[in-house]
Amino acid sequence: MGKNIAMCGVSLIGMAWAASAAAQSAPEVQETVGSGLNEIVVTAQRRSENLQSVPVTVTALTADSLASGAISDTTDLQVAVPGLVAFQTANNFTPFIRGVGTNQTASGSEASVAIYIDGVYQGGKPGNVMELGAIERIEVLKGPQGTLYGRNATGGAINIVTRTPSHDPEIELELGYGRFDEKRVKAYASGAITDTLLASVSLTGRWSDGYIRDVFRNKDQAALEQSVAMAKLRWIPNDRLTAELSASYAYVDDPTFNSAHVTPGTISTAAALGFLAPTGNDEAATSAQDPFSQVKTTRVSLNTTYDLDAIRLVSITGYIDMDAFSFFDIDSSPANIQHLNVGQVGEQFSQELQVQSNNDGPFSWIVGAYYLKFDEGYGDRPKPYHLMVGLPYPYRPADLLQPGALAIGRSAIVKTETGSAFFQGT
């Protein structure tokens, strides 16, 4: 085994006002064959380098490795990445890397492991539970990545890179069927519109009846639906300029987390009040209404690169609109005791500009500026944060006149506007 020698890196950060997560160009994974060995080249530091020479622990997953590992959404990534644990709390994605993360799901409390799609930071946790559609690769960087990824990368970063449109025509279709009436579809088409303009479209979806059984109402619940549609344009007018515009819409309804039952040996609120609250195994639930957990996310990004002889100019622009709404039975019984619905909204705009070294000299560097405007919180009617006591769902205004009936709602938006400048050199 050869000995790896990493040069000392110098990192400086300045001009930051409450510096938030600084996005970065999406890493690239390439394989070149030399002397009979495969050399993996990554740009986890925004520069093409041999993976063994990068002083960062990186797990690179190609599209083939995702398919062979049956990894269909972001919560499945923990199967293939040592040290990564991915939780879904209600409709929020809460990853931990090497034990570093946060289980806070309240709006405004961003994750400690930063998520990126095509170089754009993804601030809203509900929108990060998604199907992995037309994916080219995923890179998981372990350990603090504050210089290039910002304060939201205490534990590390997860970069999701979507497929790049190709010159040659491509059409792919994959269908699947499984237990609980699960249906899967993956469709992808790509090709050249003109000599300089390439395009691709993709659709990925999964639907099933779910594996949760309401043992009191004797019916299935927690049906699953996940889908994502994406269109992508790549413009290459000359050998220096490349611009890539992508737009996607993702829909998720996975109420499995919100389907609960009383743990054997405990007394629930319902049982204490004399209501029947049967217990069951992990596939059983007791509730008065079917839960749901819906998230709708629209993403648009524009990545532009201009190569000069000595430097490379990069611009990354991103816009995200997220709308989430979930409902579950707090008392886990067929009685209308306590219900909670939570409406979350989020809107994010980010702009990053970079100047990178573009040569093979002994000193590699990058300098950039980053701006983020992120509004997230609990929306107002018809989807607020709403706690209901002694009421059916949905309830009528006249139901509030019943003895013991109570409805408490709240709305709050956390507004973040931040910018930073950064420099890193090796």
Stockholm file with secondary structure:
# STOCKHOLM 1.0

chainA/1-426         MGKNIAMCGVSLIGMAWAASAAAQSAPEVQETVGSGLNEIVVTAQRRSENLQSVPVTVTALTADSLASGAISDTTDLQVAVPGLVAFQTANNFTPFIRGVGTNQTASGSEASVAIYIDGVYQGGKPGNVMELGAIERIEVLKGPQGTLYGRNATGGAINIVTRTPSHDPEIELELGYGRFDEKRVKAYASGAITDTLLASVSLTGRWSDGYIRDVFRNKDQAALEQSVAMAKLRWIPNDRLTAELSASYAYVDDPTFNSAHVTPGTISTAAALGFLAPTGNDEAATSAQDPFSQVKTTRVSLNTTYDLDAIRLVSITGYIDMDAFSFFDIDSSPANIQHLNVGQVGEQFSQELQVQSNNDGPFSWIVGAYYLKFDEGYGDRPKPYHLMVGLPYPYRPADLLQPGALAIGRSAIVKTETGSAFFQGT
#=GR chainA/1-426 SS CCCCCCCCCEEEEEEEESCCCCCCCCCCEEEEEETTEEEEEECTTSSCEEGGGCSSEEEEEEHHHHHHTTCCBGGGGGGTSTTEEEEEETTEEEEEETTBCCCCCSTTCCCSEEEEETTEECCCSGGGSCBCCSEEEEEEEESCCHHHHCTTCSSEEEEEEECCCCSSCEEEEEEEEETTTEEEEEEEEEEESSSSEEEEEEEEEEEECCSEEETTTTEEECCEEEEEEEEEEEECSSSSEEEEEEEEEEEEECTTTTCCCBCTTCCCHHHHTTCCCCBCCTTEECCSSCCEEEEEEEEEEEEEEEECSSEEEEEEEEEEEEEEEEEEETTCSSSSSEEEEEEEEEEEEEEEEEEEECSCSSCCEEEEEEEEEEEEEECCTTSCEEEEESCCSSCCGGGGGSTTCEEEEECEEEEEEEEEEEEEEC
#=GC SS_cons         CCCCCCCCCEEEEEEEESCCCCCCCCCCEEEEEETTEEEEEECTTSSCEEGGGCSSEEEEEEHHHHHHTTCCBGGGGGGTSTTEEEEEETTEEEEEETTBCCCCCSTTCCCSEEEEETTEECCCSGGGSCBCCSEEEEEEEESCCHHHHCTTCSSEEEEEEECCCCSSCEEEEEEEEETTTEEEEEEEEEEESSSSEEEEEEEEEEEECCSEEETTTTEEECCEEEEEEEEEEEECSSSSEEEEEEEEEEEEECTTTTCCCBCTTCCCHHHHTTCCCCBCCTTEECCSSCCEEEEEEEEEEEEEEEECSSEEEEEEEEEEEEEEEEEEETTCSSSSSEEEEEEEEEEEEEEEEEEEECSCSSCCEEEEEEEEEEEEEECCTTSCEEEEESCCSSCCGGGGGSTTCEEEEECEEEEEEEEEEEEEEC
//
